[in-house]
Amino acid sequence: MSQTKIHKALSGPTLESLGPVTAEEAQLLERLDLARLPRHVAVIMDGNGRWAQKRHLPRVAGHRSGTQTARTTIETCARLKIDALTLYAFSVENWRRPKTEIDFLMQLLREYLKKEMPLLQKNEIRMRFLGRLEELPAGVQRDVREAMDKTAGNTGMVLCVALNYGGRAEIVDAMNAILGEHQGNGASSRITEEQLARHLYTEGLPDPDLLIRTSGEMRVSNFLLWQIAYAEIFVTDTLWPDFNRARLLEALVEFQKRERRYGGIREDRPTTEKPARVAGE
């Protein structure tokens, strides 16, 4: 075995790293191949408001409960040694919500960053924030920069929080950055996919292999539009505050059932068999 493979085997995830598990989690883990986990998981955390409404609670109670789910998801992904996790926390469209709810969400984020810093450091998690951060309140900007600085030296999973984020806005920002470079150095106006990818907020990260959406909504909501071109999509009716570790493991098990062909066909498919239609045909 090569040194690279030995290192990978020794540093890979183990069941023991997850700690105590429930009976349901144990059954799911038996079906999960820890050597074939997605490199990057993206999550649209939806359903906080409906969760609270079902319990006759204010919407903010759903948001606060959702932070516990985020904690479980982050820690589980880190212990499984997934390379990157991106959570959709606040979109550019969310500014349309009532000011009281927006103020609560911003304060909740600031509280969360301070409270969870020991967990992030313990699990060697490095934080990144995706979005138009310069449009956020000054206090939020300060805490975001501080969180990134404190975790910059960590070597484990990259945790990306999409904050004041929009997929279309990200592509526009990338294009403007490229145009600015071209005007400055007189380079060709032809833009390649690789060049655009280098200017996205996620520069340097692998594209998501798995996109999870809670609450049963069948849309991507302007999230990572460029990056999820070939992501497997897992939609669950579970509302975000109820999305526990078993539901995350269920999504990972489902991911491993998918045949990922990236627009091609399997090489071992019989030549007499009519290939299935693929996107673009």
Stockholm file with secondary structure:
# STOCKHOLM 1.0

chainA/1-281         MSQTKIHKALSGPTLESLGPVTAEEAQLLERLDLARLPRHVAVIMDGNGRWAQKRHLPRVAGHRSGTQTARTTIETCARLKIDALTLYAFSVENWRRPKTEIDFLMQLLREYLKKEMPLLQKNEIRMRFLGRLEELPAGVQRDVREAMDKTAGNTGMVLCVALNYGGRAEIVDAMNAILGEHQGNGASSRITEEQLARHLYTEGLPDPDLLIRTSGEMRVSNFLLWQIAYAEIFVTDTLWPDFNRARLLEALVEFQKRERRYGGIREDRPTTEKPARVAGE
#=GR chainA/1-281 SS CCHHHHHHHHHSCCGGGGCSCCHHHHHHHHTCCGGGCCSEEEEECCCHHHHHHHTTCCHHHHHHHHHHHHHHHHHHHHHTTCSEEEEEEEEGGGGGSCHHHHHHHHHHHHHHHHHHHHHHHHTTCEEEEESCGGGSCHHHHHHHHHHHHHHTTCCSCEEEEEEEECHHHHHHHHHHHHHHHHHHHTCCSCCCHHHHHTTSTTTTSCCCSEEEECTTCCCCTTSSTTTTTTCEEEECSSCGGGCCHHHHHHHHHHHHHSCCCTTSCCTTSCTTSCCCCCTTC
#=GC SS_cons         CCHHHHHHHHHSCCGGGGCSCCHHHHHHHHTCCGGGCCSEEEEECCCHHHHHHHTTCCHHHHHHHHHHHHHHHHHHHHHTTCSEEEEEEEEGGGGGSCHHHHHHHHHHHHHHHHHHHHHHHHTTCEEEEESCGGGSCHHHHHHHHHHHHHHTTCCSCEEEEEEEECHHHHHHHHHHHHHHHHHHHTCCSCCCHHHHHTTSTTTTSCCCSEEEECTTCCCCTTSSTTTTTTCEEEECSSCGGGCCHHHHHHHHHHHHHSCCCTTSCCTTSCTTSCCCCCTTC
//
